[in-house]
Amino acid sequence: MNDNQILLVDDDKTILNQLDKAVKKLGFNQVLLADGADNAWVIMKNKKIDCIICAYEMKEMTGPALLKIVRREDNSADTPFFLTDKAFTKLKVIKAGQIGVTGLFVIPYDEKIMNKKILFALENHKEPVVQKVQETYDHGLQLIEKKEYNKALEVFSTLVDQKDNPEYYFNIGYIKTSQGKHPEAIEAFSMATSLDRLFGKAYEEMGRVYKLMGDLKKAEEYMHLAAEIYMDTDKIGAAEEVLNEILESGTDSLNVFNTLGVLYRKKGDPQVALTQYKKALKVHPDEPYIYYNIGRLYLDLKETEQAKNYFQTAVEKDPGFDEAKQVIKAIDLGIV
C-alpha cells in the first residue's frame, strides 16, 4: 500500500473516474479528485499533495495553466506533475516542458509506464547535473549561516558561471521533440527548468550577501538578475518579492521601477504598472524605453492615442528607436 497522496484533475468526470480506477489499480489508495483546476488549487491549499496528474485540456483553466501556478509556489515547485492527453502534439510537449512538467501520460494509459514514472518521481530522483548544482547552492547557504560571506560569494559565483546549462538542456528538449522522442524531451526540459530555478535562487542569495557586506550596488545588481530569471520563467510572485526587497534597501534605481512596471503589466494590474513606470521616469526622464513601455501599457488598455504619444516621445528621445517607430506606423494603419 502506497501512502503518498495523489491529486487527479479533470473537468470530464467520466475520464476522471477512469483515471482514478487506473491509479488505484497500481496500489495508490490515497487519491483525491478535483473536477477542474480551481477545485484542485483549493485542495492543494488545504492538503499536502505528493503528486498531481492533470488533464492537458480543460475548459475553465488548462493543465499547463495550473502547472504554471504550482511551479510558482516554493512549497510545490518540485511536486511531481503529470499531464494527460489523448495525443500530445510537438507544440504541447514543448509548452509543457518549458514550464516544468514531470511527465506525460497518453490516454489510454499504459499501466506499467504510469507506475514506473510515478514511483520514480515520488522517490525524488534528481539528475546528477541538477543534484550537483543543488549541493553547491546548499553549501553556499551554509557559508552564509557561518557568516563566511566571501567564501559564499565564491561558491555562488562558481555556480552561476554555469548559467548556460539551462539553455543547453532547453535546446536538447526542442531537438528531441522534433524527433518525436517525447519522454527524452521532457527529461531535458525538466533539467532546464530545475537549473533555471536554482540559478535564480543563487543570484538572489548573492544579492543578500552583498547587502550584508554593505555593497548595495552589487546587491541590487544580483537580485535584479534573480528577478529577471523569475520573470522569464513566469514566477511573477518570486520576482515581485525580490524587487520589493531591493526597494526596501532604499534604492531609486531605474531598473527596479521599470522591471516592476513590466511585472505588474504581466499580472494584469495596469494602474500599479503605470505608477512604477512613472517612478522610473522621475529617476531617468530621458530613458526612451520607459516611454516605450508606457506606450505598450496604454495599448493594452486600448487607449491608442495616449499610447502613440508615448511612442512618439520615445522616438524623440532616441531617433533610432525603430521598434517604437514600427508601432506608431501600425497605429496609423489601424493594425493595433
C-alpha angles and dihedrals in degrees: 000000000000115000097194112121113236124193118208118198129192132130089214102084094197093056090041091057091047090053090047091055092046093051094045090049087061090058100262105133102166096080128154123193127213122184094210142357096274092057090045091056091050090052092048091053091055105035138042107250120197099186138009127207111187139174114251094217119051130151105232099032127000126232093250090052090054090045090055090054092047093050092050092063118081093217093055102030091107099034110128107253122186127187124211129206140151091240129007113213120204089255091054092049092051093045092049093044094050092059097046109266114176096213148325130249119200118213121264088050125234099221096202093052092043093051093047094049096046094048092046091050093047090053086062095230114184126199112249092248092053092042091054092050090047091052091049091050092048090049089054091053090051090053091051090053088053089049090239091140100165091051090047090053090051091052094047091044090054089051098049091046083076092059092123089069096086091052089050092054093043087056091050088051091054092047094048090048092053088051091052091245094133100166090052090046092054091049090054093045090048091054091048095051092045091051092046090055093049093048090051090052091047092054089047092054092046088056091052092049092052088048090054089049091052097248099128094170092058090041091057093045095056097038089051089053088053091051091051091053090049091050093047089053092044096249091139096163093054091048091050092052092051094047092048089049088056090051091051087062088066100254122151094193122164090219094057097048093043092049091047088053091054090046096052090045088056089048090055094246102126098170094055089043090053091050091054093047090051090051087053090052091054089058096041111016093172098054106118095199092064091055089047092051091049088051090054089050092053089048088057088052090050090241095135100171093051089047092051091051091056093045089051090051089051089055091047089054091045115020089191094059096122096172091058090047091053092052091049089052091049090051091050090050091049093241093127 
